Amino acid sequence: MKLYVLHIIFLLCFTPWLYSQEDGVVAFDLPVRNSLKFNRYALNPTFSFVREQNKYLSFTNKRQWVQFDNAPQTYLFSYSGRFRENIGVGLGFFQQNYGVLTTFGGIANFAYNVSLNRDSNLTFGMNVGFYNSGINESDVITNFPDSSLNNIPSNSLLTVNPGINYGTTFFDFGLSINNLAAYNLTTSKIIEENPEQSIQGHIMYTGYLNSRGFLDESKFTTLFMSEFKREETVLSGIMMLTVPKGIWAQVGYNTLYGISGGIGLNITNQIALEYNYEKSIGDFSAFGNSHEITLAYRFNNKYRYNYNGDDDETALLISTKKSRPSAVKRKTSNKARDNRKKDTDAIVNEVVIENTEEGNKLELDQENKLKAEAEAKEKLLEEQKAEAKADKDAKLKLAEENRLKQEAEARAKLIEEQQAKVKAEEEAKLKLAEENRLRENAETQARLREEQEAKAKAEEEAKLKLTEENRLREKAEAQAKLIEEQQAKAKAEAEEAERIKQQELDAVMIIKQAKDREALEMESLTKLGENSRIKQEKLLISLNDKVAIKQQDLDDLKEENDLSEKGIYSEPKAFKSVSSQNAVIETLQLELDSLIDSQKQKISKLENLYSERIKNIKDETDPVNKFYLNKIKEFKAQQIETIKAKENLIISLESIKVATEVERKRRIKRAAYDNQEVRYQKDRSALKQIKESTEVTSEVLKEEDFDFGEEQSNIQIVSNVQNTESGYYLVIAVHTDVEKRDEFLRKAVKSGRSDIDFFFDVNTSKYYIYYNKFDDIDSAKNAIDSKSNAAYNSKMSMVKIVNE
């Protein structure tokens, strides 16, 4: 497999999202944790509503640990935000790539708010995710077929994440349960061991800066979160500052993923761009950094909602001026408006009449009168305003009282409905739990046993496969080496014969000319060295023959095992004493080591003699010196070859020893299987003999007359029982001792139980005695509930047999 695929597999081994090991299931976890601006419903299901004013359409891409090829990537397209005064909704589609694993699906969000009073809100939220996870075969690049990848299936899953939030004027407190329930639609099972299942709590503060200039009325948001998983606790915090000019910045820290920082800006009044950077620390520091970018479009609402956190923002780059909508004013009632109009008209008519009648008066009197009339009119208007205000206050107070009363009634009704719903759900869960308890316990035990057996089988197969590959490779190498050695040996022998013949001729001539002490001693040592070399070659040939015999024994044993597993009987090979073989090999090794040490000493003496002679006869062309210098080099080369050949033979022996041990275990395992068949035949024969030789008596046996053996729980799971069908068995006794088993059987037959039977579990070496078997659990439970009061039924329990 190519290097970058190995990097991804290594990365996945330490990634908390992957949970499924051999079945390709990936836990639901969207890594959009560094933003308080977009996709907030992924942090808590209530955040599509909490302190939200608008709706957003956004596209997010996150690349994690980019220094690796094919690093994890997430693509998220979502539409979320505030849709009503008390409703928030979100809808997203995502794809996550983890090397050769791909997850694709969607997430639906709904949040509902209950206003407790003017400054208190209680919000409920729910995220429901549906996605498919499996191997992306187009990303798998291998140099050879890998059957392990074919065993990883594609899975469709459904997950539920509920949440709740309580908000005040500036603070929000909330909880959510991530992956509360995860259901595998492919296997129709609820996922129980989910590492991403957690309880998450948060505290959020939202406030505003009161300053001058660029930062005036800027919004400051801080979110602290704690996530409690089964094996670890993750703490995190994010702070964001939003400037009304259309720009925001945020920083964060996560104890698992590291530190983050980001910046965003409004390109226009409705289009925004955000970038976040995450630097890994701790155990993930070697994985590199992560990048996240979001492009969003904001839909402005026509209404200003209560309990919102999205203030007016302008565009930093392209600003569009819009007239600010005027606030909607409360209308005055028609009756009050008509009354004020009548009063005003009456005053005006009176003023006109009086002005007409007094037209002949003096101008000064007219001005005084008009002034008095205006004052009276102003006083009347003020009284009318005060009356209208009092009426308005009374109506507002009445409306507020009615609103509070309605909200209290609604809350009480909602609480009552929720309590009734919770009670009903709890009763249903208890009923379902009671019905499924035995089944789940049985399935869990069966699954654990299957996983253990599958793991052991896989390890054994991998070991056998490796051994077979090594054996074939070593055999091929040995054969090639043997041919090469034989060819080289034949050539070397011919060359050696020619060389020795020539050396002998040369030596005769040289020795005849050299009469000094050193030359004569070197002649003697050279002959001894030649004899030692010949002995070493003979020992190597003998040792090689013994290794070949060992290899043939291994090949025969493997062939016998292979044929036996296929049901083909083969005659066993003649017995060979392994200890005798090992003793011979050890003796050959010791003799060879002794010759090697002896030859080493001869070479050393020959070198010393050569050094003394060359001091006396310094002529470099002296034929005696040249002859023995070549001899020294020849002996050293032969010594190196001998040592190397010996070491190769020892390595081959060790390899053959390991492979032979594996094949012996295979033969022992097969023999154990055959022994089970023999045991079964003996057990059947013993049961038949007991039933035929035991007569029914009128004696009434009591409970204390029976030895029930090991006491059992309500239900057990037993897997792969030979010669016994799958089903639900009503077991009345369990024994490991054959004599106690037979004694219980005799007493049961005496009591009239002629249909008594038993089966043997090889995994626990226990005999389970029963007389009734059913295909479904309900029938078995009914039989237990309606069992007779016979003494042998006192300890009755249910055992489920699951055979593959």
C-alpha positions as a printed Julia matrix, in Angstrom:
804×3 Matrix{Float64}:
   0.0     0.0     0.0
   1.29    3.42   -0.84
   2.82    5.63    1.84
   0.07    8.22    2.03
  -2.58    5.55    2.62
  -0.5     4.32    5.55
  -0.42    7.88    6.91
  -4.2     8.08    6.8
  -4.64    4.7     8.48
  -2.24    5.83   11.24
  -4.17    9.05   11.62
  -7.48    7.22   11.93
  -6.11    5.02   14.69
  -5.76    8.11   16.93
  -8.82   10.01   15.76
 -11.73   10.14   18.25
 -14.38   10.12   15.5
 -13.7     6.55   14.41
 -15.3     4.02   16.41
 -15.58    1.12   14.51
 -12.66   -0.71   13.98
 -13.73   -3.7    11.84
 -17.2    -2.67   10.61
 -16.48    0.81    9.14
 -18.94    2.67   11.45
 -18.03    6.32   12.06
 -19.49    8.21   15.03
 -21.49   11.38   14.29
 -19.29   14.41   14.99
 -19.29   17.65   12.94
 -15.95   19.44   13.66
 -17.37   23.02   13.29
 -16.4    24.0    16.84
 -14.44   27.23   16.27
 -17.22   29.65   15.22
 -19.87   31.52   17.21
 -21.28   33.11   14.05
 -22.39   30.28   11.75
 -23.6    26.69   12.14
 -24.2    27.31   15.84
 -26.88   24.61   16.0
 -24.04   22.05   15.7
 -22.72   23.24   19.11
 -26.12   22.96   20.83
 -29.48   22.17   19.18
 -31.1    25.26   20.81
 -28.61   27.71   19.23
 -30.63   27.97   15.99
 -32.98   30.09   18.15
 -31.0    31.41   21.13
 -29.92   35.06   20.57
 -30.56   34.71   16.84
 -32.32   37.31   14.65
 -31.86   36.22   11.02
 -31.7    33.17    8.79
 -28.42   32.1     7.14
 -27.52   30.07    4.08
 -23.88   28.96    4.48
 -21.24   26.68    3.02
 -18.34   25.52    5.24
 -15.2    23.57    4.38
 -12.85   22.35    7.11
  -9.51   20.65    6.48
  -7.87   19.11    9.53
  -4.17   18.34    9.95
  -3.29   19.45    6.45
   0.34   18.28    6.61
  -0.91   14.75    5.85
  -2.01   13.64    2.39
  -5.74   12.86    2.29
  -6.19   14.54    5.68
  -9.76   14.6     7.16
 -12.07   17.03    5.34
 -15.62   18.18    6.11
 -18.05   19.89    3.74
 -21.23   21.36    5.33
 -24.06   23.15    3.5
 -26.76   24.45    5.84
 -29.78   26.73    6.12
 -30.66   27.78    9.66
 -31.86   30.58   11.91
 -34.9    32.26   13.49
 -38.19   31.49   11.74
 -40.83   32.57   14.25
 -41.04   34.45   17.51
 -40.61   31.12   19.33
 -39.14   28.74   16.69
 -35.67   28.14   15.26
 -34.98   25.66   12.47
 -31.86   24.27   10.77
 -31.21   21.92    7.87
 -27.74   20.8     6.74
 -26.06   18.37    4.39
 -22.5    17.22    4.99
 -19.72   14.98    3.71
 -16.72   13.92    5.79
 -13.68   12.17    4.32
 -11.3    10.31    6.64
  -8.75    8.9     4.2
 -10.37    5.8     2.71
 -13.53    6.26    4.87
 -16.34    8.58    3.7
 -19.43    9.79    5.58
 -22.32   11.52    3.78
 -25.64   12.6     5.22
 -27.88   15.31    6.58
 -28.9    16.92    9.87
 -32.28   18.39   10.78
 -32.65   20.86   13.68
 -35.68   22.21   15.52
 -35.74   24.56   18.52
 -38.79   25.78   20.46
 -38.76   28.59   23.04
 -41.0    29.21   26.05
 -40.93   32.77   27.38
 -41.06   32.54   31.18
 -41.12   36.31   31.69
 -39.71   39.46   30.09
 -36.05   38.47   30.71
 -36.23   34.67   31.08
 -36.5    32.1    28.28
 -36.44   28.3    28.24
 -35.53   26.75   24.88
 -35.73   23.09   23.84
 -33.84   21.79   20.81
 -33.26   18.59   18.89
 -30.75   17.55   16.18
 -31.56   14.44   14.14
 -28.8    13.19   11.85
 -28.94   10.6     9.09
 -25.78    9.52    7.34
 -24.01    6.72    5.53
 -20.43    5.64    6.29
 -18.13    3.19    4.56
 -15.04    2.65    2.43
 -14.49    4.94   -0.57
 -12.95    2.4    -2.93
 -11.74    5.1    -5.35
  -9.35    6.35   -2.63
  -7.88    2.91   -1.89
  -4.57    2.44   -3.72
  -2.82   -0.84   -3.04
  -0.16   -2.91   -4.75
  -2.02   -6.12   -3.93
  -5.61   -7.09   -3.02
  -6.41   -6.58    0.64
  -9.25   -8.82    1.87
  -9.49   -6.85    5.12
 -10.89   -3.84    3.2
 -13.56   -6.02    1.58
 -14.82   -7.04    5.04
 -15.67   -3.43    6.0
 -19.35   -2.86    5.08
 -21.18    0.36    4.31
 -23.53    1.44    7.13
 -26.53    3.76    7.29
 -27.08    5.35   10.7
 -29.59    7.55   12.51
 -28.58    9.65   15.54
 -30.47   11.92   17.96
 -28.96   14.87   19.91
 -31.36   16.71   22.29
 -30.56   19.96   24.12
 -31.97   22.62   26.46
 -31.03   26.25   27.21
 -32.11   28.73   29.87
 -31.46   32.35   29.01
 -31.54   35.59   31.02
 -30.72   39.16   29.99
 -27.03   38.47   29.43
 -26.38   34.82   30.35
 -27.34   31.44   28.87
 -27.01   28.08   30.61
 -27.62   24.8    28.83
 -27.09   21.08   28.4
 -27.11   18.72   25.44
 -26.6    14.99   24.97
 -24.48   14.16   21.95
 -25.36   10.86   20.26
 -28.03   10.07   22.86
 -29.21    7.28   20.57
 -27.49    5.95   17.45
 -29.31    3.33   15.37
 -27.57    1.33   12.63
 -30.17    0.88    9.89
 -27.93   -1.6     8.08
 -27.7    -4.06   10.97
 -31.01   -2.95   12.62
 -29.24   -2.53   15.96
 -28.74    0.27   18.45
 -25.06    1.16   18.82
 -24.17    0.69   22.48
 -20.43    1.4    22.67
 -20.22    4.87   21.08
 -17.06    6.8    22.11
 -18.6    10.09   20.94
 -21.63    9.76   23.26
 -21.32   12.54   25.82
 -23.1    15.07   28.04
 -22.22   18.66   27.16
 -22.82   21.69   29.32
 -22.3    25.36   28.48
 -22.36   28.87   29.91
 -22.59   31.8    27.48
 -22.38   35.55   28.16
 -23.51   38.18   25.64
 -22.86   41.88   26.31
 -22.07   45.2    24.61
 -19.21   47.67   24.82
 -20.06   51.26   25.78
 -17.24   53.25   24.2
 -16.58   55.75   21.47
 -15.39   55.48   17.93
 -14.95   52.28   15.97
 -15.76   49.85   18.83
 -18.88   51.66   20.05
 -21.84   49.26   20.61
 -19.68   46.25   19.71
 -21.08   42.91   20.87
 -18.94   40.69   23.11
 -19.81   36.95   23.33
 -18.09   34.31   25.49
 -18.95   30.59   25.46
 -17.53   28.03   27.89
 -18.3    24.34   27.3
 -17.49   21.07   29.06
 -18.02   17.72   27.33
 -18.09   14.59   29.49
 -17.34   11.41   27.53
 -16.9     7.88   28.83
 -13.14    7.96   28.83
 -12.26   11.65   28.87
 -13.51   15.15   29.62
 -13.02   17.93   27.06
 -13.09   21.59   28.13
 -13.3    24.47   25.66
 -13.92   28.19   25.44
 -14.58   30.68   22.62
 -14.66   34.5    22.73
 -15.96   36.65   19.88
 -16.05   40.44   19.37
 -18.43   41.75   16.69
 -17.99   45.36   15.49
 -21.1    47.03   13.95
 -18.98   48.11   10.97
 -19.16   44.55    9.66
 -16.13   42.73   11.05
 -15.63   40.23   13.88
 -12.83   38.21   15.44
 -12.78   35.19   17.71
 -10.28   33.08   19.68
 -10.74   29.74   21.39
  -9.09   26.9    23.25
  -9.97   23.19   23.38
  -8.13   20.8    25.7
  -8.29   18.06   23.05
  -7.8    19.89   19.73
  -5.76   22.94   20.75
  -6.03   26.7    20.22
  -7.96   28.47   17.45
  -8.38   31.94   16.04
 -10.59   33.41   13.33
 -11.78   36.54   11.61
 -14.85   37.36    9.53
 -16.29   40.28    7.63
 -19.44   41.33    5.79
 -18.56   41.74    2.12
 -22.01   43.24    1.55
 -24.94   43.78    3.87
 -25.96   40.14    3.24
 -22.84   38.26    2.1
 -20.21   37.33    4.71
 -16.92   35.45    4.74
 -15.26   33.82    7.78
 -11.91   32.02    8.27
 -10.77   30.02   11.32
  -7.35   28.53   12.09
  -6.76   25.73   14.59
  -3.33   24.71   15.95
  -3.04   21.25   17.47
  -1.35   20.73   20.83
  -0.61   17.83   23.14
  -1.09   14.35   21.65
  -2.21   15.87   18.31
   0.68   18.39   18.02
   2.47   16.19   15.48
  -0.59   16.13   13.2
  -0.27   19.78   12.09
  -2.83   22.56   11.83
  -6.42   22.85   10.58
  -8.22   25.42    8.44
 -11.92   26.29    8.22
 -13.62   28.73    5.8
 -17.29   29.69    5.59
 -19.21   31.66    2.95
 -22.67   32.78    4.13
 -25.72   34.68    2.9
 -27.96   36.43    5.44
 -31.74   36.78    4.96
 -32.93   39.9     6.79
 -36.22   39.6     8.67
 -38.99   42.17    8.44
 -39.62   41.86   12.16
 -37.5    42.46   15.23
 -37.74   39.42   17.51
 -37.35   39.39   21.27
 -34.42   37.51   22.87
 -32.13   38.02   19.89
 -28.37   38.54   19.65
 -27.96   39.77   16.08
 -27.67   43.55   16.05
 -27.59   45.82   13.03
 -24.4    45.29   11.06
 -23.14   47.08    8.0
 -20.85   45.88    5.23
 -17.13   46.49    5.63
 -16.43   46.42    1.88
 -19.64   47.1    -0.11
 -22.25   49.01    1.84
 -25.88   49.32    0.74
 -27.81   52.21    2.32
 -31.33   51.36    3.36
 -33.91   53.42    5.16
 -34.46   52.1     8.64
 -38.04   50.88    9.05
 -40.03   52.87   11.53
 -41.26   51.08   14.58
 -44.82   49.9    14.45
 -46.93   52.1    16.7
 -49.86   50.91   18.76
 -53.17   52.2    17.26
 -55.55   54.31   19.33
 -59.04   52.89   19.69
 -61.76   54.4    17.44
 -63.98   55.29   20.37
 -61.33   57.39   22.15
 -60.39   59.11   18.88
 -64.06   60.05   18.18
 -64.58   61.43   21.7
 -61.51   63.66   21.42
 -62.67   64.88   18.02
 -66.14   65.82   19.36
 -64.68   67.75   22.31
 -62.28   69.64   20.05
 -65.06   70.56   17.57
 -67.3    71.79   20.38
 -64.57   74.08   21.71
 -63.89   75.47   18.25
 -67.63   76.11   17.61
 -68.0    77.92   20.89
 -65.0    80.1    20.11
 -66.41   80.97   16.66
 -69.88   81.86   18.06
 -68.48   83.98   20.81
 -66.14   85.77   18.39
 -69.11   86.49   16.13
 -71.34   87.83   18.92
 -68.61   89.94   20.41
 -67.27   91.19   17.08
 -67.84   94.78   18.18
 -65.72   94.57   21.19
 -62.28   95.99   21.55
 -59.29   94.18   20.1
 -57.68   93.91   23.51
 -60.71   92.19   24.98
 -60.75   89.84   22.05
 -57.11   88.89   22.56
 -57.65   88.28   26.27
 -60.68   86.19   25.56
 -58.9    84.21   22.87
 -56.0    83.65   25.24
 -58.32   82.43   27.97
 -60.1    80.19   25.52
 -56.77   78.77   24.29
 -55.72   78.1    27.87
 -59.02   76.37   28.52
 -58.6    74.35   25.34
 -55.02   73.38   26.32
 -56.2    72.39   29.78
 -58.96   70.28   28.28
 -56.51   68.57   25.94
 -54.18   67.83   28.84
 -57.05   66.34   30.81
 -57.98   64.25   27.78
 -54.38   63.09   27.4
 -54.19   62.19   31.09
 -57.48   60.31   30.78
 -56.25   58.52   27.63
 -52.95   57.68   29.33
 -54.74   56.31   32.38
 -57.02   54.3    30.11
 -54.02   53.05   28.14
 -52.13   52.11   31.32
 -55.16   50.25   32.62
 -55.53   48.38   29.35
 -51.8    47.6    29.23
 -51.9    46.37   32.81
 -54.92   44.22   32.05
 -53.26   42.89   28.88
 -50.04   42.15   30.79
 -52.01   40.37   33.51
 -53.87   38.36   30.89
 -50.61   37.56   29.1
 -48.94   36.41   32.31
 -51.99   34.37   33.21
 -52.09   32.76   29.76
 -48.36   32.04   29.89
 -48.69   30.54   33.35
 -51.59   28.39   32.19
 -49.64   27.41   29.06
 -46.58   26.54   31.14
 -48.64   24.53   33.56
 -50.34   22.73   30.71
 -47.01   22.13   28.97
 -45.44   20.82   32.17
 -48.43   18.58   32.75
 -48.26   17.28   29.18
 -44.51   16.78   29.45
 -44.88   14.94   32.73
 -47.58   12.73   31.24
 -45.43   12.15   28.15
 -42.36   11.39   30.25
 -44.4     9.01   32.4
 -45.78    7.25   29.34
 -42.36    7.07   27.73
 -40.84    5.77   30.96
 -43.5     3.07   31.23
 -42.97    2.14   27.6
 -39.2     2.07   28.1
 -39.53   -0.1    31.21
 -41.81   -2.47   29.35
 -39.5    -2.57   26.36
 -36.46   -2.96   28.62
 -38.1    -5.89   30.39
 -38.93   -7.51   27.08
 -35.48   -6.91   25.61
 -33.39   -7.48   28.72
 -32.98  -11.18   28.17
 -32.52  -10.76   24.43
 -29.94   -7.98   24.8
 -28.04   -9.9    27.46
 -28.04  -12.96   25.22
 -26.95  -11.01   22.17
 -24.2    -9.27   24.14
 -22.76  -12.53   25.39
 -23.02  -14.05   21.92
 -21.41  -11.02   20.33
 -18.54  -11.0    22.81
 -17.92  -14.68   22.3
 -18.14  -14.28   18.52
 -15.71  -11.35   18.62
 -13.25  -13.33   20.72
 -13.53  -16.36   18.47
 -13.23  -14.23   15.34
 -10.2   -12.45   16.75
  -8.51  -15.71   17.72
  -9.35  -17.21   14.34
  -8.02  -14.16   12.5
  -4.8   -14.2    14.52
  -4.34  -17.91   13.91
  -5.03  -17.54   10.18
  -2.64  -14.61    9.92
   0.04  -16.58   11.74
  -0.52  -19.62    9.51
  -0.49  -17.47    6.41
   2.75  -15.81    7.47
   4.32  -19.17    8.27
   3.26  -20.6     4.94
   4.61  -17.6     3.07
   7.9   -17.83    4.95
   8.1   -21.56    4.32
   7.47  -21.21    0.59
   9.9   -18.32    0.33
  12.56  -20.09    2.33
  12.03  -23.31    0.37
  12.38  -21.46   -2.94
  15.42  -19.61   -1.67
  16.92  -22.84   -0.34
  16.35  -24.63   -3.65
  17.83  -21.75   -5.64
  20.68  -21.51   -3.21
  21.24  -25.27   -3.35
  21.39  -25.22   -7.16
  23.69  -22.23   -7.08
  25.87  -23.83   -4.45
  26.02  -27.09   -6.38
  27.03  -25.27   -9.54
  29.54  -23.13   -7.68
  30.78  -26.17   -5.82
  31.38  -28.13   -9.05
  33.17  -25.18  -10.59
  35.14  -24.52   -7.42
  36.11  -28.16   -7.12
  37.44  -28.19  -10.67
  39.26  -24.93  -10.14
  40.47  -26.09   -6.75
  41.8   -29.34   -8.19
  43.64  -27.45  -10.88
  44.87  -24.86   -8.38
  46.04  -27.51   -5.89
  47.81  -29.39   -8.63
  49.6   -26.26   -9.77
  50.31  -25.22   -6.18
  51.8   -28.58   -5.45
  54.08  -28.23   -8.44
  54.98  -24.69   -7.48
  55.4   -25.62   -3.83
  57.82  -28.42   -4.72
  59.93  -26.03   -6.7
  59.77  -23.3    -4.07
  60.44  -25.55   -1.12
  63.41  -27.1    -2.87
  64.87  -23.63   -3.16
  64.0   -22.5     0.42
  65.86  -24.2     3.26
  65.4   -21.6     6.06
  63.48  -22.37    9.28
  60.52  -20.08    8.61
  59.87  -21.58    5.17
  59.96  -25.13    6.51
  57.54  -24.31    9.4
  55.18  -22.48    7.03
  55.16  -25.56    4.8
  54.06  -27.72    7.73
  51.34  -25.23    8.84
  50.05  -24.95    5.29
  49.5   -28.7     5.07
  47.66  -28.66    8.41
  45.54  -25.73    7.22
  44.58  -27.62    4.05
  43.53  -30.64    6.1
  41.42  -28.41    8.42
  39.73  -26.76    5.43
  38.77  -30.15    3.98
  37.27  -31.24    7.35
  35.27  -28.0     7.6
  33.79  -28.59    4.15
  32.76  -32.13    5.11
  31.14  -30.91    8.34
  29.24  -28.19    6.47
  27.94  -30.79    4.03
  26.78  -33.01    6.92
  25.12  -30.09    8.72
  23.38  -28.99    5.52
  22.04  -32.54    5.05
  20.6   -32.49    8.57
  18.9   -29.13    7.91
  17.41  -30.53    4.7
  16.01  -33.48    6.68
  14.44  -31.04    9.19
  12.87  -29.07    6.33
  11.47  -32.24    4.77
   9.95  -33.27    8.12
   8.28  -29.84    8.32
   6.94  -30.15    4.77
   5.55  -33.61    5.55
   3.85  -32.39    8.75
   2.27  -29.42    6.99
   1.02  -31.63    4.16
  -0.49  -34.04    6.71
  -2.31  -31.15    8.48
  -3.57  -29.65    5.21
  -4.97  -32.99    4.05
  -6.49  -33.66    7.48
  -8.38  -30.33    7.47
  -9.76  -31.27    4.03
 -10.93  -34.63    5.4
  -8.25  -36.63    3.56
  -6.46  -39.25    5.61
  -2.73  -39.75    5.04
  -0.4   -42.33    6.51
   1.77  -40.77    9.23
   5.47  -40.66    8.56
   7.88  -42.97   10.36
   8.75  -41.8    13.86
  11.94  -39.81   14.18
  13.58  -38.9    17.43
  13.7   -35.11   17.51
  16.08  -35.11   20.47
  18.45  -37.47   18.63
  18.39  -35.25   15.55
  19.04  -32.17   17.65
  21.94  -33.9    19.42
  23.6   -34.8    16.11
  23.15  -31.25   14.81
  24.56  -29.82   18.04
  27.6   -32.14   17.8
  28.23  -31.05   14.21
  28.04  -27.41   15.25
  30.51  -27.94   18.1
  32.98  -29.77   15.85
  32.67  -27.07   13.22
  33.21  -24.32   15.8
  36.3   -26.18   17.09
  37.78  -26.47   13.57
  37.08  -22.79   12.91
  38.93  -21.78   16.1
  41.82  -24.17   15.29
  42.09  -22.82   11.74
  42.1   -19.3    13.1
  45.13  -20.13   15.26
  46.97  -21.74   12.31
  46.39  -18.65   10.19
  47.7   -16.47   13.02
  50.91  -18.57   13.34
  51.36  -18.55    9.58
  51.11  -14.74    9.58
  53.74  -14.5    12.34
  56.18  -16.77   10.46
  55.62  -14.79    7.3
  56.36  -11.55    9.15
  59.64  -12.96   10.59
  60.81  -14.24    7.2
  60.04  -11.04    5.38
  62.23   -9.19    7.9
  65.17  -11.43    6.95
  64.44  -11.67    3.26
  63.2    -8.25    2.22
  63.01   -9.06   -1.48
  59.38   -8.42   -2.52
  59.83  -10.71   -5.55
  60.89  -13.66   -3.42
  58.67  -16.57   -4.63
  58.42  -18.19   -1.18
  57.12  -15.02    0.42
  54.62  -14.47   -2.4
  53.43  -18.08   -2.23
  52.7   -18.04    1.5
  51.18  -14.54    1.4
  48.65  -15.87   -1.14
  48.08  -18.92    1.07
  47.3   -16.7     4.07
  44.78  -14.7     2.01
  43.21  -17.89    0.68
  42.79  -19.4     4.16
  41.22  -16.18    5.48
  38.71  -16.04    2.6
  37.79  -19.7     3.09
  37.37  -19.07    6.83
  34.91  -16.2     6.18
  32.85  -18.35    3.78
  32.73  -21.21    6.27
  31.51  -18.95    9.1
  28.85  -17.38    6.85
  27.6   -20.77    5.65
  27.35  -21.99    9.24
  25.35  -18.92   10.33
  22.92  -19.31    7.4
  22.3   -22.94    8.36
  21.63  -21.94   11.99
  19.12  -19.28   10.84
  17.37  -21.88    8.68
  17.18  -24.23   11.67
  15.51  -21.54   13.82
  12.96  -20.77   11.1
  12.18  -24.46   10.66
  11.78  -24.82   14.43
   9.16  -22.0    14.63
   7.2   -23.3    11.63
   7.27  -26.88   12.98
   5.8   -25.68   16.32
   2.91  -24.0    14.46
   2.16  -27.19   12.51
   2.25  -29.28   15.69
  -0.35  -26.99   17.28
  -2.53  -27.43   14.2
  -2.34  -31.21   14.58
  -3.14  -31.01   18.31
  -6.15  -28.79   17.61
  -7.45  -31.28   15.04
  -6.97  -34.13   17.45
  -9.01  -32.22   20.08
 -11.85  -31.93   17.57
 -11.77  -35.67   16.93
 -11.84  -36.26   20.69
 -15.09  -34.27   20.94
 -16.77  -36.68   18.54
 -15.59  -39.62   20.66
 -16.94  -37.93   23.8
 -20.31  -37.34   22.12
 -20.68  -41.0    21.22
 -19.78  -42.05   24.78
 -22.28  -39.53   26.24
 -25.09  -40.84   23.99
 -24.29  -44.39   24.96
 -24.31  -43.49   28.7
 -27.71  -41.74   28.42
 -29.2   -44.68   26.56
 -27.93  -47.12   29.17
 -29.35  -45.03   32.04
 -32.82  -44.82   30.45
 -32.89  -48.54   29.68
 -31.65  -49.68   33.09
 -33.6   -47.28   35.35
 -37.25  -47.98   36.25
 -39.89  -45.46   37.23
 -40.85  -45.73   40.91
 -43.71  -44.42   43.02
 -41.26  -42.87   45.45
 -41.66  -39.07   45.6
 -38.26  -37.43   45.6
 -37.73  -34.07   47.31
 -35.66  -31.1    46.21
 -32.85  -31.94   48.63
 -32.57  -35.39   46.99
 -31.26  -33.78   43.8
 -27.79  -32.32   43.23
 -28.43  -29.48   40.75
 -24.74  -28.61   40.37
 -23.84  -25.01   39.52
 -26.66  -22.51   40.07
 -27.5   -20.55   36.88
 -28.83  -17.08   36.13
 -32.18  -16.45   34.43
 -30.75  -16.86   30.92
 -27.38  -17.76   29.41
 -25.93  -17.86   25.91
 -23.92  -20.86   24.72
 -22.36  -20.8    21.25
 -21.34  -23.49   18.78
 -22.52  -26.61   20.58
 -21.85  -29.64   18.4
 -24.65  -32.06   17.56
 -27.26  -29.76   19.16
 -29.76  -27.45   17.44
 -30.04  -23.72   18.11
 -32.96  -22.68   20.33
 -34.11  -22.01   23.88
 -33.54  -24.91   26.33
 -35.12  -25.28   29.78
 -32.13  -26.48   31.8
 -32.78  -28.09   35.19
 -29.17  -28.93   36.25
 -25.56  -28.18   35.27
 -22.62  -30.48   36.14
 -18.95  -30.75   35.25
 -18.52  -34.17   36.86
 -19.78  -37.14   34.78
 -20.76  -39.25   37.83
 -22.88  -36.43   39.32
 -24.46  -35.92   35.91
 -25.43  -39.58   35.63
 -26.79  -39.63   39.22
 -29.1   -36.68   38.45
 -30.26  -38.37   35.24
 -31.15  -41.6    37.09
 -33.21  -39.76   39.71
 -35.03  -37.75   37.01
 -35.87  -40.97   35.11
 -37.08  -42.56   38.37
 -39.41  -39.56   38.82
 -40.99  -40.26   35.42
 -38.91  -37.89   33.26
 -38.18  -40.32   30.42
 -37.47  -37.51   27.91
 -34.49  -36.21   29.92
 -31.47  -35.2    27.81
 -28.27  -33.13   28.01
 -25.65  -31.37   25.88
 -21.95  -30.59   26.45
 -20.35  -27.1    26.12
 -16.71  -27.6    25.16
 -15.87  -23.97   26.04
 -16.76  -24.42   29.72
 -16.61  -28.27   30.0
 -20.14  -28.28   31.46
 -23.05  -30.71   30.96
 -26.47  -28.95   30.68
 -29.37  -31.28   31.58
 -32.79  -30.45   30.06
 -36.0   -32.04   28.8
 -37.66  -29.27   26.8
 -36.59  -26.99   23.93
 -38.35  -24.08   22.13
 -37.67  -21.98   19.03
 -38.72  -18.62   20.52
 -38.23  -16.92   23.86
 -41.95  -16.26   24.57
 -42.81  -19.96   24.41
 -39.86  -20.76   26.67
 -40.92  -18.13   29.24
 -44.5   -19.42   29.23
 -43.22  -22.96   29.83
 -41.15  -21.78   32.82
 -44.14  -19.89   34.26
 -46.37  -22.96   33.93
 -43.83  -25.62   35.0
 -44.91  -28.39   37.34
 -43.89  -28.5    41.0
 -41.75  -31.61   40.52
 -38.59  -31.57   42.61
 -36.27  -31.74   39.59
 -37.8   -28.43   38.3
 -36.74  -26.42   41.35
 -33.71  -24.77   39.7
 -35.02  -24.45   36.13
 -33.37  -21.74   33.98
 -33.22  -20.8    30.31
 -30.17  -21.37   28.08
 -30.02  -20.14   24.48
 -27.81  -22.05   22.02
 -26.51  -20.01   19.07
 -24.79  -22.04   16.37
 -23.25  -20.39   13.34
